[in-house]
Amino acid sequence: MAKENPSINYYDDGTASALGKVVNYNNLRFYQRSEVLYHLTLCFTKRYYPKFGDRTVDQMVQAARSTMQNIVEGSVDGQTSSESQLKLLGIARGSNQELLKDFDTYIKHNNLGDWFISNKRRFNDLHKFCVEHSLFEDFKDLFPRLNDEELANMALCLCHQVDSALEKYIKRKDREFTTEGGIRERMTAARLKQRATQKEIIENQAHEIEHLKKEIDKLKRLLKENNIDFS
């Protein structure tokens, strides 16, 4: 299947741009949840893991941070490189799955309840809350009041939501790339569009000049017919 024409963006003065559309990652709900997960992980590891001697703390915190930061970098890099965007979003998804596994391991190791399996009522209430809320401000006051089982189940729920959203988002970006192309296609399309615009302007100016010449000739004839000499 042939690629569709790339979507061209424009500057305020009408000049075509080769850059991709700016993505405001702060408005992405999976980014917002990744930020919640980062702070939740900091709170959780500080409270339930020893301060020294356990590499799990660093691994969990780094996984949470990697998820969040790679979404940011992927969103920014997407303006110039679809390849970098897809790669970074893939890394974000992998880091999120690593974090999910760490919380799942904590639950199993400490004989806690995985609510998805053992307590459907609590899971449904938690899932509903996490679906309806995604900002850190919605969660931060809960962290001090929840125990390790509650926090771990909240983390699992958020991790699953981030993973599902990232998977769909990556597929959408991949489809955009395969149908519209990347920066090279946008550069070519933008340049051709700009040339076409310039050509159109020149043609319009030429038509206007020709029209003015005809008007001048017409006025000259009228002046001559009326024996008016302005020379």
C-alpha positions as CSV (number, residue, x, y, z in Angstrom):
1,M,0.0,0.0,0.0
2,A,1.4,3.4,-0.9
3,K,2.1,5.9,1.8
4,E,-0.4,8.7,2.2
5,N,0.7,12.3,2.0
6,P,2.4,13.3,5.3
7,S,0.4,15.7,7.5
8,I,2.1,19.0,7.1
9,N,2.2,21.6,9.9
10,Y,2.6,25.3,9.3
11,Y,4.2,28.2,11.1
12,D,2.1,31.4,11.9
13,D,3.3,33.1,8.7
14,G,2.1,30.1,6.6
15,T,5.5,28.6,6.0
16,A,5.3,24.8,5.7
17,S,7.2,22.8,8.5
18,A,9.0,19.5,8.3
19,L,8.6,19.0,12.1
20,G,6.0,16.6,13.4
21,K,3.1,17.7,15.6
22,V,4.0,18.8,19.1
23,V,2.7,16.3,21.7
24,N,2.0,17.8,25.1
25,Y,2.9,14.8,27.3
26,N,1.4,16.4,30.3
27,N,-2.0,15.8,28.8
28,L,-1.4,12.1,28.2
29,R,-3.2,10.2,30.9
30,F,-0.7,7.3,30.8
31,Y,2.1,9.9,31.5
32,Q,0.1,11.3,34.4
33,R,-0.3,7.8,35.8
34,S,3.4,7.1,35.3
35,E,4.1,10.2,37.4
36,V,1.8,8.9,40.1
37,L,3.6,5.5,40.0
38,Y,7.0,7.2,40.4
39,H,5.9,9.0,43.6
40,L,4.0,5.9,44.9
41,T,7.2,3.8,44.3
42,L,9.3,6.3,46.2
43,C,6.9,6.3,49.1
44,F,6.5,2.5,49.1
45,T,10.3,1.6,48.9
46,K,11.1,4.2,51.6
47,R,8.5,2.7,54.0
48,Y,8.8,-1.1,53.3
49,Y,12.3,-1.7,52.2
50,P,15.5,-1.3,54.2
51,K,17.4,1.9,53.6
52,F,20.7,0.1,52.7
53,G,21.7,-3.3,51.2
54,D,18.7,-4.0,49.0
55,R,19.2,-3.4,45.3
56,T,15.5,-3.8,44.7
57,V,14.9,-0.3,45.9
58,D,17.1,1.3,43.2
59,Q,15.7,-1.0,40.6
60,M,12.1,-0.2,41.4
61,V,12.7,3.6,41.6
62,Q,14.8,3.5,38.4
63,A,12.1,1.5,36.6
64,A,9.4,4.0,37.6
65,R,11.6,7.0,36.6
66,S,12.5,5.3,33.3
67,T,8.8,4.9,32.4
68,M,8.0,8.5,33.1
69,Q,11.2,10.0,31.5
70,N,11.1,7.9,28.4
71,I,7.5,9.0,27.7
72,V,8.7,12.6,28.0
73,E,11.7,12.0,25.7
74,G,9.6,10.0,23.2
75,S,7.0,12.8,23.0
76,V,9.7,15.4,22.4
77,D,11.8,13.4,20.0
78,G,8.7,12.5,18.0
79,Q,8.9,16.0,16.3
80,T,12.0,15.0,14.5
81,S,12.3,11.2,14.6
82,S,9.5,8.6,14.6
83,E,12.1,5.9,15.1
84,S,13.4,7.5,18.3
85,Q,9.9,8.0,19.5
86,L,8.8,4.4,19.0
87,K,12.1,3.2,20.6
88,L,11.7,5.4,23.7
89,L,8.1,4.5,24.1
90,G,9.0,0.9,23.9
91,I,11.6,1.4,26.6
92,A,9.0,3.1,28.8
93,R,6.6,0.2,28.4
94,G,9.4,-2.3,29.3
95,S,10.3,-0.3,32.4
96,N,6.7,-0.2,33.4
97,Q,6.4,-4.0,33.1
98,E,9.5,-4.4,35.2
99,L,8.0,-2.2,37.9
100,L,4.7,-4.2,37.7
101,K,6.7,-7.4,38.2
102,D,8.5,-6.0,41.3
103,F,5.2,-5.1,43.0
104,D,3.7,-8.5,42.0
105,T,6.8,-10.2,43.5
106,Y,6.4,-8.2,46.8
107,I,2.8,-9.3,47.1
108,K,3.7,-12.9,46.6
109,H,6.8,-12.9,48.8
110,N,4.9,-11.3,51.7
111,N,1.8,-13.5,51.3
112,L,-0.4,-10.5,50.6
113,G,-3.6,-10.5,48.6
114,D,-3.7,-9.8,44.9
115,W,-7.1,-8.2,44.8
116,F,-7.7,-9.1,41.1
117,I,-7.7,-12.7,42.2
118,S,-8.7,-12.7,45.9
119,N,-10.9,-9.7,46.4
120,K,-13.0,-8.6,43.4
121,R,-15.0,-6.0,45.4
122,R,-11.9,-4.1,46.5
123,F,-10.3,-4.5,43.1
124,N,-13.3,-3.1,41.3
125,D,-13.4,-0.1,43.7
126,L,-9.7,0.5,43.2
127,H,-9.9,0.0,39.4
128,K,-12.8,2.5,39.2
129,F,-10.9,5.1,41.2
130,C,-7.8,4.7,39.0
131,V,-9.8,5.0,35.9
132,E,-11.5,8.2,37.0
133,H,-8.3,9.8,38.4
134,S,-4.8,10.1,36.9
135,L,-3.2,13.2,38.5
136,F,-0.7,13.0,41.4
137,E,-2.8,15.5,43.3
138,D,-5.6,12.9,43.3
139,F,-3.4,10.3,45.0
140,K,-0.9,12.0,47.2
141,D,-3.0,12.3,50.3
142,L,-3.9,8.6,50.1
143,F,-0.3,7.3,50.2
144,P,0.3,7.9,53.9
145,R,-3.0,6.3,54.8
146,L,-2.5,3.0,52.9
147,N,-0.7,-0.1,54.0
148,D,1.7,-2.1,51.8
149,E,-1.0,-4.4,50.4
150,E,-3.2,-1.5,49.5
151,L,-0.3,0.5,47.9
152,A,1.0,-2.6,46.0
153,N,-2.4,-3.3,44.6
154,M,-2.8,0.3,43.6
155,A,0.6,0.1,41.9
156,L,-0.4,-3.0,40.0
157,C,-3.7,-1.4,38.8
158,L,-1.9,1.7,37.6
159,C,0.9,-0.4,35.9
160,H,-1.7,-2.4,34.0
161,Q,-3.5,0.8,32.9
162,V,-0.2,2.4,31.8
163,D,0.8,-0.7,29.9
164,S,-2.5,-1.0,28.1
165,A,-2.5,2.7,27.1
166,L,1.1,2.6,26.0
167,E,0.5,-0.5,23.8
168,K,-2.3,1.3,22.0
169,Y,-0.4,4.5,21.7
170,I,2.7,2.8,20.2
171,K,0.5,1.0,17.7
172,R,-1.1,4.2,16.7
173,K,2.3,6.0,16.2
174,D,3.6,3.0,14.3
175,R,0.5,3.1,12.0
176,E,1.1,6.9,11.5
177,F,4.7,6.2,10.5
178,T,4.0,3.4,8.1
179,T,1.2,5.3,6.4
180,E,2.6,8.9,6.5
181,G,6.3,8.4,6.8
182,G,8.8,10.1,9.0
183,I,10.9,13.3,9.0
184,R,12.4,12.6,5.5
185,E,8.9,12.4,4.0
186,R,7.7,15.4,5.9
187,M,10.8,17.4,4.8
188,T,10.1,16.5,1.1
189,A,6.4,17.2,1.4
190,A,7.0,20.5,3.2
191,R,9.5,21.7,0.6
192,L,7.3,20.7,-2.3
193,K,4.4,22.4,-0.6
194,Q,6.5,25.6,0.0
195,R,7.6,25.5,-3.7
196,A,4.0,25.1,-4.8
197,T,3.0,28.0,-2.6
198,Q,5.8,30.2,-4.0
199,K,4.9,29.2,-7.5
200,E,1.3,30.1,-6.9
201,I,2.3,33.5,-5.5
202,I,4.5,34.2,-8.6
203,E,1.7,33.1,-10.9
204,N,-0.8,35.3,-9.1
205,Q,1.6,38.3,-9.3
206,A,2.2,37.7,-13.0
207,H,-1.6,37.7,-13.6
208,E,-1.9,40.9,-11.6
209,I,0.9,42.5,-13.6
210,E,-0.7,41.5,-16.9
211,H,-4.0,42.9,-15.7
212,L,-2.4,46.2,-14.8
213,K,-0.7,46.4,-18.1
214,K,-4.0,46.0,-19.9
215,E,-5.6,48.7,-17.6
216,I,-2.7,51.1,-18.4
217,D,-3.1,50.4,-22.2
218,K,-6.8,51.0,-21.9
219,L,-6.3,54.4,-20.1
220,K,-3.7,55.4,-22.7
221,R,-6.2,54.8,-25.5
222,L,-8.9,56.8,-23.6
223,L,-6.5,59.7,-23.2
224,K,-5.5,59.6,-26.8
225,E,-9.1,59.5,-27.9
226,N,-9.8,62.6,-25.8
227,N,-6.7,64.4,-27.0
228,I,-5.3,64.5,-23.5
229,D,-1.5,64.6,-23.3
230,F,0.2,64.1,-20.0
231,S,3.7,63.6,-21.4
